[in-house]
Amino acid sequence: MSADIRDDNQPYDEINITPMLDLAYVLLVTFIIMTTASVQGVKVDVPRTAAAENLAKPQTRAITVTREGNVFLDAYPVDMTQLEQRLADFKRANPALPVVLKADGEAQYEKVMEALEICKRLDITEIGLVTRRAQ
């Protein structure tokens, strides 16, 4: 038998790790894509202002009103009744509940006012309006 031919029972001197590296790269890319996709939220075009430096507190709840008039609470779609119920639950858990209202610049003014009236009825006094810095 020649030295070039290997029996099936002979141990290998080297391991081919290329398939394992391919799998690792695919998993890494998948993880990166899924992580960035999960933090997107609801996109709206907020109006610009010079006082855009206000930062939200950690337990802040966000109300979003889109251009079409859809309302979201923390990126979950709600109607006005659900919004009031959920904010009331959050208010019971945290009496000093801070809320930010993020509305598209072309959103229906009526929806924005309804959201503000709900906050007033629930005695939520820390309300911030989200804007962008004027250029």
DSSP file (Angstrom, degrees, kcal/mol; ACC not computed):
  #  RESIDUE AA STRUCTURE BP1 BP2  ACC     N-H-->O    O-->H-N    N-H-->O    O-->H-N    TCO  KAPPA ALPHA  PHI   PSI    X-CA   Y-CA   Z-CA
    1    1 A M              0   0    0      0, 0.0     2,-0.1     0, 0.0     0, 0.0   0.000 360.0 360.0 360.0 137.9    0.0    0.0    0.0
    2    2 A S        -     0   0    0      1,-0.1     3,-0.5     4,-0.0     0, 0.0  -0.389 360.0-121.6 -82.1 161.3    1.3    3.4   -0.9
    3    3 A A  S    S+     0   0    0      1,-0.2    -1,-0.1    -2,-0.1     0, 0.0   0.690 107.9  64.1 -74.4 -19.4    1.7    6.3    1.6
    4    4 A D  S    S+     0   0    0      2,-0.0     2,-0.4     0, 0.0    -1,-0.2   0.779  88.8  76.5 -75.2 -27.8   -0.6    8.5   -0.4
    5    5 A I  S    S-     0   0    0     -3,-0.5     2,-0.4     1,-0.0     0, 0.0  -0.717  70.5-155.5 -91.9 132.9   -3.7    6.3    0.1
    6    6 A R        -     0   0    0     -2,-0.4     2,-0.1     4,-0.0    -2,-0.0  -0.876  12.6-127.9-110.4 135.5   -5.3    6.5    3.5
    7    7 A D    >   -     0   0    0     -2,-0.4     3,-1.3     1,-0.1    -1,-0.0  -0.433  26.5-116.2 -71.8 156.2   -7.4    3.8    5.1
    8    8 A D  T 3  S+     0   0    0      1,-0.3    -1,-0.1    -2,-0.1    -2,-0.0   0.747 115.4  54.9 -65.6 -22.3  -10.9    4.9    6.4
    9    9 A N  T 3  S+     0   0    0      2,-0.1    -1,-0.3     0, 0.0    -2,-0.0   0.492  83.3 106.8 -91.0  -2.4   -9.8    4.1    9.9
   10   10 A Q  S <  S-     0   0    0     -3,-1.3     2,-0.1     1,-0.1    -4,-0.0  -0.536  75.5-113.0 -77.1 140.4   -6.7    6.3    9.9
   11   11 A P        -     0   0    0      0, 0.0     2,-0.3     0, 0.0    -1,-0.1  -0.380  29.9-114.6 -70.0 151.9   -6.8    9.6   11.9
   12   12 A Y        -     0   0    0      1,-0.1     3,-0.1    -2,-0.1     0, 0.0  -0.636  10.7-151.7 -85.9 144.5   -6.8   12.9   10.0
   13   13 A D  S    S+     0   0    0     -2,-0.3     2,-0.3     1,-0.1    -1,-0.1   0.695  80.6  29.8 -85.9 -21.2   -3.9   15.3   10.5
   14   14 A E        -     0   0    0      2,-0.0     2,-0.4     0, 0.0    -1,-0.1  -0.972  69.5-138.7-140.6 152.8   -6.0   18.4    9.8
   15   15 A I        -     0   0    0     -2,-0.3     2,-0.9    -3,-0.1     0, 0.0  -0.933  18.3-131.9-113.6 133.3   -9.6   19.5   10.3
   16   16 A N        +     0   0    0     -2,-0.4     4,-0.2     1,-0.1    -2,-0.0  -0.751  28.8 173.5 -84.3 108.9  -11.5   21.5    7.7
   17   17 A I     >  +     0   0    0     -2,-0.9     4,-2.3     1,-0.2     5,-0.2   0.366  49.2 101.4 -98.7   4.8  -13.1   24.4    9.7
   18   18 A T  H  > S+     0   0    0      1,-0.2     4,-2.4     2,-0.2     5,-0.2   0.914  81.6  48.8 -58.3 -46.9  -14.4   26.3    6.7
   19   19 A P  H  > S+     0   0    0      0, 0.0     4,-2.0     0, 0.0    -1,-0.2   0.881 111.3  51.1 -62.1 -34.7  -18.0   25.1    7.1
   20   20 A M  H  > S+     0   0    0     -4,-0.2     4,-2.1     2,-0.2    -2,-0.2   0.897 110.4  48.5 -68.4 -39.2  -18.0   26.0   10.8
   21   21 A L  H  X S+     0   0    0     -4,-2.3     4,-2.4     2,-0.2     5,-0.2   0.888 108.9  54.0 -66.7 -39.1  -16.7   29.5   10.0
   22   22 A D  H  X S+     0   0    0     -4,-2.4     4,-2.1     1,-0.2    -2,-0.2   0.923 109.8  47.6 -59.5 -43.9  -19.4   29.9    7.3
   23   23 A L  H  X S+     0   0    0     -4,-2.0     4,-2.5     1,-0.2    -2,-0.2   0.908 110.2  52.1 -63.8 -42.4  -22.0   29.0    9.9
   24   24 A A  H  X S+     0   0    0     -4,-2.1     4,-2.2     1,-0.2    -2,-0.2   0.905 110.4  48.2 -61.8 -41.8  -20.6   31.4   12.5
   25   25 A Y  H  X S+     0   0    0     -4,-2.4     4,-2.5     2,-0.2     5,-0.2   0.895 110.9  50.5 -66.8 -39.9  -20.6   34.3   10.0
   26   26 A V  H  X S+     0   0    0     -4,-2.1     4,-2.4     1,-0.2    -2,-0.2   0.924 111.9  47.7 -63.9 -43.5  -24.2   33.6    9.0
   27   27 A L  H  X S+     0   0    0     -4,-2.5     4,-2.4     2,-0.2    -2,-0.2   0.897 111.7  50.7 -63.9 -39.8  -25.3   33.5   12.6
   28   28 A L  H  X S+     0   0    0     -4,-2.2     4,-2.3     2,-0.2    -2,-0.2   0.934 111.9  45.8 -63.8 -47.0  -23.4   36.8   13.3
   29   29 A V  H  X S+     0   0    0     -4,-2.5     4,-2.4     2,-0.2     5,-0.2   0.908 112.8  51.0 -63.6 -42.2  -25.0   38.6   10.4
   30   30 A T  H  X S+     0   0    0     -4,-2.4     4,-2.5    -5,-0.2     5,-0.2   0.918 110.2  49.9 -60.8 -43.7  -28.5   37.2   11.3
   31   31 A F  H  X S+     0   0    0     -4,-2.4     4,-2.2     1,-0.2    -2,-0.2   0.915 111.1  48.8 -61.9 -43.8  -28.0   38.4   14.9
   32   32 A I  H  X S+     0   0    0     -4,-2.3     4,-2.1     2,-0.2     5,-0.2   0.921 113.2  46.8 -63.2 -44.5  -27.0   41.9   13.8
   33   33 A I  H  X S+     0   0    0     -4,-2.4     4,-1.9     1,-0.2    -2,-0.2   0.918 113.9  47.2 -65.2 -43.7  -29.9   42.2   11.4
   34   34 A M  H  X S+     0   0    0     -4,-2.5     4,-1.4    -5,-0.2    -1,-0.2   0.870 111.2  51.9 -68.0 -36.1  -32.4   41.0   14.0
   35   35 A T  H  < S+     0   0    0     -4,-2.2     4,-0.5    -5,-0.2     3,-0.2   0.929 112.9  43.2 -66.9 -45.1  -31.1   43.3   16.7
   36   36 A T  H >< S+     0   0    0     -4,-2.1     3,-0.6     1,-0.2    -1,-0.2   0.819 112.4  54.4 -71.7 -28.6  -31.3   46.5   14.6
   37   37 A A  H >< S+     0   0    0     -4,-1.9     3,-0.8     1,-0.2     4,-0.3   0.794 101.9  58.5 -73.1 -27.4  -34.7   45.5   13.3
   38   38 A S  T 3< S+     0   0    0     -4,-1.4    -1,-0.2     1,-0.2    -2,-0.2   0.607 102.9  51.9 -81.7 -10.1  -36.2   45.1   16.7
   39   39 A V  T <  S+     0   0    0     -3,-0.6    -1,-0.2    -4,-0.5    -2,-0.1   0.210  79.7  98.1-108.6  15.8  -35.4   48.7   17.9
   40   40 A Q    <   +     0   0    0     -3,-0.8    -1,-0.1     1,-0.1    -2,-0.1   0.953  55.0 177.5 -71.7 -50.9  -37.0   50.6   15.0
   41   41 A G        -     0   0    0     -4,-0.3     2,-0.5    -3,-0.1    -1,-0.1  -0.380  49.7 -31.6  77.1-161.3  -40.4   51.6   16.4
   42   42 A V        -     0   0    0     -2,-0.1     2,-0.5    34,-0.0    33,-0.1  -0.837  62.8-139.0 -98.6 128.0  -42.9   53.7   14.5
   43   43 A K        +     0   0    0     -2,-0.5     2,-0.3    21,-0.0    61,-0.1  -0.762  30.6 161.9 -93.9 125.3  -41.4   56.2   12.2
   44   44 A V        -     0   0    0     -2,-0.5     2,-1.0    22,-0.1    22,-0.1  -0.944  43.1-117.1-133.9 158.3  -43.0   59.7   12.0
   45   45 A D        -     0   0    0     -2,-0.3    60,-2.8    86,-0.0    61,-0.2  -0.811  38.6-160.1 -97.3  96.2  -41.7   63.0   10.6
   46   46 A V        -     0   0    0     -2,-1.0    58,-0.2    58,-0.2    85,-0.1  -0.433  21.1-103.7 -80.0 151.4  -41.6   65.2   13.8
   47   47 A P        -     0   0    0      0, 0.0    85,-2.8     0, 0.0     2,-0.3  -0.257  37.2-111.6 -68.7 161.5  -41.6   69.0   13.5
   48   48 A R  E     +a  132   0A   0     83,-0.3     2,-0.3    85,-0.0    85,-0.3  -0.714  39.5 163.7 -99.0 145.9  -38.4   70.9   14.2
   49   49 A T  E     -a  133   0A   0     83,-5.1    85,-0.8    -2,-0.3     3,-0.4  -0.974  44.6-122.8-152.1 161.4  -37.7   73.2   17.1
   50   50 A A  S    S+     0   0    0     -2,-0.3     2,-0.5    83,-0.3     3,-0.1   0.667 104.8  65.2 -80.1 -16.6  -34.7   74.8   18.8
   51   51 A A    >   +     0   0    0      1,-0.2     3,-0.5    81,-0.1    -1,-0.2  -0.376  59.5 125.9-103.1  53.0  -35.5   73.2   22.2
   52   52 A A  T 3   +     0   0    0     -2,-0.5    -1,-0.2    -3,-0.4    81,-0.2   0.197  43.9  93.6 -95.0  16.3  -35.0   69.6   21.2
   53   53 A E  T 3   +     0   0    0     -3,-0.1    -1,-0.2    79,-0.1     2,-0.2   0.554  51.0 117.9 -86.2  -8.4  -32.5   68.8   24.0
   54   54 A N    <   -     0   0    0     -3,-0.5     2,-0.4     1,-0.1    74,-0.0  -0.406  53.7-150.1 -66.5 130.0  -35.1   67.5   26.5
   55   55 A L        -     0   0    0     -2,-0.2     2,-0.2     1,-0.0    -2,-0.1  -0.801  11.9-120.7-103.3 142.9  -34.4   63.9   27.3
   56   56 A A        -     0   0    0     -2,-0.4    44,-0.0     1,-0.1    -1,-0.0  -0.504  28.0-116.2 -78.4 148.5  -37.0   61.3   28.2
   57   57 A K    >   -     0   0    0     -2,-0.2     3,-1.7     1,-0.1    -1,-0.1  -0.421  31.7-103.2 -80.0 161.3  -36.8   59.6   31.6
   58   58 A P  T 3  S+     0   0    0      0, 0.0    -1,-0.1     0, 0.0    -2,-0.1   0.824 118.9  44.4 -58.8 -36.3  -36.3   55.8   31.7
   59   59 A Q  T 3  S+     0   0    0      2,-0.1     2,-0.1    40,-0.0    -2,-0.0   0.096  84.7 138.7 -96.4  24.4  -39.9   54.8   32.6
   60   60 A T    <   -     0   0    0     -3,-1.7     2,-0.4    37,-0.1    39,-0.2  -0.427  44.7-144.1 -70.3 139.0  -41.4   57.2   30.0
   61   61 A R  E     -b   99   0B   0     37,-2.1    39,-2.6    -2,-0.1     2,-0.5  -0.860  13.2-143.5-102.2 141.3  -44.3   56.0   27.9
   62   62 A A  E     -b  100   0B   0     -2,-0.4    12,-3.1    37,-0.2     2,-0.5  -0.916  10.2-165.0-113.2 126.1  -44.5   57.2   24.3
   63   63 A I  E     -bC 101  73B   0     37,-3.0    39,-3.4    -2,-0.5     2,-0.4  -0.935  14.0-167.4-104.2 127.3  -47.7   58.1   22.5
   64   64 A T  E     -bC 102  72B   0      8,-2.6     8,-2.5    -2,-0.5     2,-0.5  -0.960  10.9-168.6-120.6 132.5  -47.2   58.3   18.7
   65   65 A V  E     -bC 103  71B   0     37,-2.2    39,-2.3    -2,-0.4     6,-0.2  -0.981  16.6-150.5-119.0 120.6  -49.7   59.8   16.2
   66   66 A T    >   -     0   0    0      4,-2.5     3,-1.5    -2,-0.5    42,-0.5  -0.304  31.3-100.5 -84.8 171.0  -48.9   59.1   12.5
   67   67 A R  T 3  S+     0   0    0      1,-0.3    41,-0.2    40,-0.2    -1,-0.1   0.848 124.2  54.2 -56.6 -36.9  -49.7   61.2    9.5
   68   68 A E  T 3  S-     0   0    0     39,-0.1    -1,-0.3     2,-0.1    39,-0.0   0.557 123.1-104.5 -78.7  -7.3  -52.7   58.9    8.8
   69   69 A G    <   +     0   0    0     -3,-1.5     2,-0.2     1,-0.3    -2,-0.1   0.534  69.3 148.7  96.1   7.5  -54.1   59.4   12.3
   70   70 A N        -     0   0    0      9,-0.0    -4,-2.5     7,-0.0     2,-0.4  -0.541  36.0-145.2 -74.2 142.0  -53.0   56.0   13.7
   71   71 A V  E     -CD  65  78B   0      7,-0.5     7,-2.5    -6,-0.2     2,-0.4  -0.912  16.6-175.1-114.7 136.4  -52.2   56.1   17.4
   72   72 A F  E     -CD  64  77B   0     -8,-2.5    -8,-2.6    -2,-0.4     2,-0.5  -0.967  16.4-155.6-128.7 143.9  -49.5   53.9   19.1
   73   73 A L  E >  S-CD  63  76B   0      3,-2.8     3,-1.3    -2,-0.4   -10,-0.2  -0.973  88.7 -19.5-117.6 113.7  -48.5   53.5   22.7
   74   74 A D  T 3  S-     0   0    0    -12,-3.1    -1,-0.1    -2,-0.5   -11,-0.1   0.908 129.8 -51.2  52.5  46.7  -44.9   52.3   23.0
   75   75 A A  T 3  S+     0   0    0    -13,-0.3    -1,-0.3     1,-0.2   -34,-0.1   0.524 115.7 115.4  71.3   9.9  -45.0   51.2   19.3
   76   76 A Y  E <  S-D   73   0B   0     -3,-1.3    -3,-2.8   -34,-0.0    -1,-0.2  -0.939  71.4-116.8-107.9 128.7  -48.2   49.1   19.8
   77   77 A P  E     +D   72   0B   0      0, 0.0     2,-0.3     0, 0.0    -5,-0.3  -0.403  44.1 166.4 -66.1 135.4  -51.3   50.2   17.9
   78   78 A V  E     -D   71   0B   0     -7,-2.5    -7,-0.5    -2,-0.1     2,-0.2  -0.956  31.4-131.1-141.2 158.0  -54.2   51.4   20.2
   79   79 A D     >  -     0   0    0     -2,-0.3     4,-2.5    -9,-0.1     5,-0.2  -0.539  45.4 -92.8 -98.2 179.1  -57.5   53.2   19.9
   80   80 A M  H  > S+     0   0    0      1,-0.2     4,-2.1     2,-0.2     5,-0.1   0.845 125.2  51.8 -65.8 -33.4  -58.3   56.0   22.3
   81   81 A T  H  > S+     0   0    0      2,-0.2     4,-2.2     1,-0.2    -1,-0.2   0.935 112.7  44.9 -67.3 -45.8  -60.2   53.8   24.7
   82   82 A Q  H  > S+     0   0    0      1,-0.2     4,-2.8     2,-0.2     5,-0.3   0.886 110.7  55.6 -64.3 -38.1  -57.2   51.4   25.0
   83   83 A L  H  X S+     0   0    0     -4,-2.5     4,-2.5     1,-0.2     5,-0.2   0.934 109.4  45.9 -59.4 -46.4  -54.8   54.3   25.3
   84   84 A E  H  X S+     0   0    0     -4,-2.1     4,-2.1     1,-0.2    -2,-0.2   0.912 113.6  48.9 -64.5 -42.4  -56.7   55.6   28.3
   85   85 A Q  H  X S+     0   0    0     -4,-2.2     4,-2.0     2,-0.2    -2,-0.2   0.931 114.2  44.4 -63.9 -45.7  -57.0   52.2   29.9
   86   86 A R  H  X S+     0   0    0     -4,-2.8     4,-2.4     1,-0.2    -2,-0.2   0.897 113.2  50.0 -69.1 -39.4  -53.3   51.4   29.5
   87   87 A L  H  X S+     0   0    0     -4,-2.5     4,-2.6    -5,-0.3    -1,-0.2   0.883 108.8  53.8 -64.9 -36.0  -52.1   54.9   30.6
   88   88 A A  H  X S+     0   0    0     -4,-2.1     4,-2.1    -5,-0.2    -2,-0.2   0.904 108.7  49.2 -63.3 -40.6  -54.4   54.5   33.7
   89   89 A D  H  X S+     0   0    0     -4,-2.0     4,-1.7     2,-0.2    -2,-0.2   0.930 112.9  46.3 -63.2 -45.1  -52.7   51.2   34.5
   90   90 A F  H  X S+     0   0    0     -4,-2.4     4,-2.0     1,-0.2    -2,-0.2   0.882 110.6  53.9 -64.0 -37.5  -49.2   52.8   34.1
   91   91 A K  H  < S+     0   0    0     -4,-2.6    -1,-0.2     1,-0.2    -2,-0.2   0.882 105.8  52.7 -65.3 -38.9  -50.3   55.8   36.2
   92   92 A R  H  < S+     0   0    0     -4,-2.1    -1,-0.2     1,-0.2    -2,-0.2   0.893 112.8  44.9 -63.2 -38.1  -51.4   53.5   39.0
   93   93 A A  H  < S+     0   0    0     -4,-1.7    -2,-0.2     1,-0.3    -1,-0.2   0.817 130.1  22.7 -74.3 -31.0  -48.0   51.8   39.0
   94   94 A N    ><  -     0   0    0     -4,-2.0     3,-1.2    -5,-0.1    -1,-0.3  -0.837  64.6-168.1-139.8  97.3  -46.1   55.1   38.8
   95   95 A P  T 3  S+     0   0    0      0, 0.0    -1,-0.1     0, 0.0    -4,-0.1   0.766  91.6  52.8 -59.6 -26.1  -47.9   58.3   40.0
   96   96 A A  T 3  S+     0   0    0     28,-0.1    -5,-0.1    29,-0.1    28,-0.1  -0.199  82.3 169.4-100.1  41.8  -45.3   60.6   38.5
   97   97 A L    <   -     0   0    0     -3,-1.2    29,-0.5    -6,-0.2     2,-0.4  -0.346  23.3-148.8 -61.4 118.5  -45.6   58.9   35.1
   98   98 A P  E     - e   0 126B   0      0, 0.0   -37,-2.1     0, 0.0     2,-0.4  -0.729  15.7-170.7 -87.9 140.8  -43.8   60.8   32.4
   99   99 A V  E     -be  61 127B   0     27,-2.9    29,-2.6    -2,-0.4     2,-0.4  -0.985  11.1-156.8-130.7 138.9  -45.3   60.7   28.8
  100  100 A V  E     -be  62 128B   0    -39,-2.6   -37,-3.0    -2,-0.4     2,-0.6  -0.955   8.4-150.9-114.6 139.7  -43.9   61.9   25.5
  101  101 A L  E     -be  63 129B   0     27,-3.5    29,-2.3    -2,-0.4     2,-0.6  -0.939  12.8-175.1-111.6 116.7  -46.2   62.7   22.6
  102  102 A K  E     +b   64   0B   0    -39,-3.4   -37,-2.2    -2,-0.6     2,-0.4  -0.947  11.9 170.3-116.1 112.2  -44.6   62.2   19.2
  103  103 A A  E     -b   65   0B   0     -2,-0.6   -37,-0.2    27,-0.4   -59,-0.1  -0.942  37.2-107.9-125.0 144.6  -46.8   63.3   16.3
  104  104 A D    >   -     0   0    0    -39,-2.3     3,-2.0    -2,-0.4   -58,-0.2  -0.369  32.9-117.6 -62.6 146.5  -46.1   63.7   12.6
  105  105 A G  T 3  S+     0   0    0    -60,-2.8    -1,-0.1     1,-0.3   -59,-0.1   0.731 117.3  41.8 -60.4 -22.9  -45.9   67.3   11.5
  106  106 A E  T 3  S+     0   0    0    -61,-0.2    -1,-0.3     2,-0.1     3,-0.1   0.098  89.0 131.7-110.4  20.5  -48.9   66.6    9.2
  107  107 A A  S <  S-     0   0    0     -3,-2.0     2,-0.4   -42,-0.1   -40,-0.2  -0.259  72.5 -86.0 -70.5 159.8  -50.9   64.5   11.7
  108  108 A Q    >>  -     0   0    0    -42,-0.5     4,-1.4     1,-0.2     3,-0.6  -0.538  32.9-146.8 -67.8 122.6  -54.6   65.1   12.5
  109  109 A Y  H 3> S+     0   0    0     -2,-0.4     4,-2.4     1,-0.2     5,-0.2   0.825  95.2  63.4 -61.4 -32.8  -54.7   67.8   15.2
  110  110 A E  H 3> S+     0   0    0      1,-0.2     4,-2.3     2,-0.2    -1,-0.2   0.895 101.7  49.6 -60.6 -41.8  -57.8   66.2   16.6
  111  111 A K  H <> S+     0   0    0     -3,-0.6     4,-2.1     2,-0.2    -1,-0.2   0.887 110.3  50.5 -65.9 -39.0  -55.9   63.0   17.5
  112  112 A V  H  X S+     0   0    0     -4,-1.4     4,-2.1     2,-0.2    -2,-0.2   0.923 111.6  47.8 -64.2 -43.9  -53.2   64.9   19.2
  113  113 A M  H  X S+     0   0    0     -4,-2.4     4,-2.6     2,-0.2    -2,-0.2   0.881 109.0  53.7 -66.0 -38.1  -55.7   66.9   21.2
  114  114 A E  H  X S+     0   0    0     -4,-2.3     4,-2.2     2,-0.2    -1,-0.2   0.919 109.2  49.1 -61.5 -42.5  -57.6   63.7   22.2
  115  115 A A  H  X S+     0   0    0     -4,-2.1     4,-2.0     1,-0.2    -2,-0.2   0.909 112.1  48.1 -63.1 -42.2  -54.3   62.2   23.5
  116  116 A L  H  X S+     0   0    0     -4,-2.1     4,-2.1     1,-0.2    -2,-0.2   0.882 110.1  52.2 -65.8 -37.8  -53.5   65.3   25.5
  117  117 A E  H  X S+     0   0    0     -4,-2.6     4,-2.7     2,-0.2    -2,-0.2   0.882 107.4  52.4 -65.9 -37.7  -57.1   65.3   26.9
  118  118 A I  H  X S+     0   0    0     -4,-2.2     4,-1.9     2,-0.2    -1,-0.2   0.926 109.5  49.4 -62.2 -43.8  -56.6   61.7   28.0
  119  119 A C  H  <>S+     0   0    0     -4,-2.0     5,-3.0     1,-0.2    -2,-0.2   0.896 111.5  49.3 -61.2 -40.0  -53.4   62.7   29.8
  120  120 A K  H ><5S+     0   0    0     -4,-2.1     3,-1.4     3,-0.2    -2,-0.2   0.917 109.1  51.6 -66.4 -43.2  -55.2   65.6   31.5
  121  121 A R  H 3<5S+     0   0    0     -4,-2.7    -1,-0.2     1,-0.3    -2,-0.2   0.859 111.4  47.9 -61.2 -34.7  -58.1   63.4   32.7
  122  122 A L  T 3<5S-     0   0    0     -4,-1.9    -1,-0.3    -5,-0.2    -2,-0.2   0.378 115.5-117.7 -87.4   4.8  -55.6   60.9   34.2
  123  123 A D  T < 5 +     0   0    0     -3,-1.4     2,-0.8     1,-0.2    -3,-0.2   0.870  55.8 160.3  59.7  40.2  -53.7   63.8   35.9
  124  124 A I      < +     0   0    0     -5,-3.0    -1,-0.2     1,-0.2    -2,-0.1  -0.843   7.9 170.0 -91.0 111.3  -50.5   63.1   33.9
  125  125 A T        +     0   0    0     -2,-0.8     2,-1.2     1,-0.1    -1,-0.2   0.672  54.4  79.0-101.1 -19.6  -48.6   66.3   34.3
  126  126 A E  E     +e   98   0B   0    -29,-0.5   -27,-2.9     2,-0.0     2,-0.5  -0.726  60.6 154.0 -93.1  91.6  -45.2   65.4   32.9
  127  127 A I  E     -e   99   0B   0     -2,-1.2     2,-0.4   -29,-0.2   -27,-0.2  -0.976  22.1-168.8-122.8 128.2  -45.8   65.5   29.1
  128  128 A G  E     -e  100   0B   0    -29,-2.6   -27,-3.5    -2,-0.5     2,-0.5  -0.917  14.3-142.5-115.8 143.7  -43.1   66.2   26.6
  129  129 A L  E     -e  101   0B   0     -2,-0.4     2,-0.4   -29,-0.2   -27,-0.2  -0.919  21.9-132.8-105.3 125.8  -43.7   66.9   22.9
  130  130 A V        +     0   0    0    -29,-2.3   -27,-0.4    -2,-0.5     2,-0.3  -0.628  37.9 155.3 -83.6 129.9  -41.0   65.4   20.6
  131  131 A T        -     0   0    0     -2,-0.4     2,-0.3   -85,-0.1   -83,-0.3  -0.870  37.2-115.6-139.5 172.9  -39.5   67.6   18.0
  132  132 A R  E     -a   48   0A   0    -85,-2.8   -83,-5.1    -2,-0.3     2,-0.2  -0.834  39.8 -96.0-109.3 153.2  -36.3   67.9   16.0
  133  133 A R  E     -a   49   0A   0     -2,-0.3   -83,-0.3   -85,-0.3     2,-0.1  -0.488  42.5-114.7 -67.8 133.1  -33.7   70.7   16.2
  134  134 A A              0   0    0    -85,-0.8    -1,-0.1    -2,-0.2   -82,-0.1  -0.443 360.0 360.0 -67.6 141.8  -34.2   73.3   13.6
  135  135 A Q              0   0    0     -2,-0.1    -1,-0.1    -3,-0.0    -2,-0.0   0.428 360.0 360.0 -92.2 360.0  -31.3   73.5   11.1
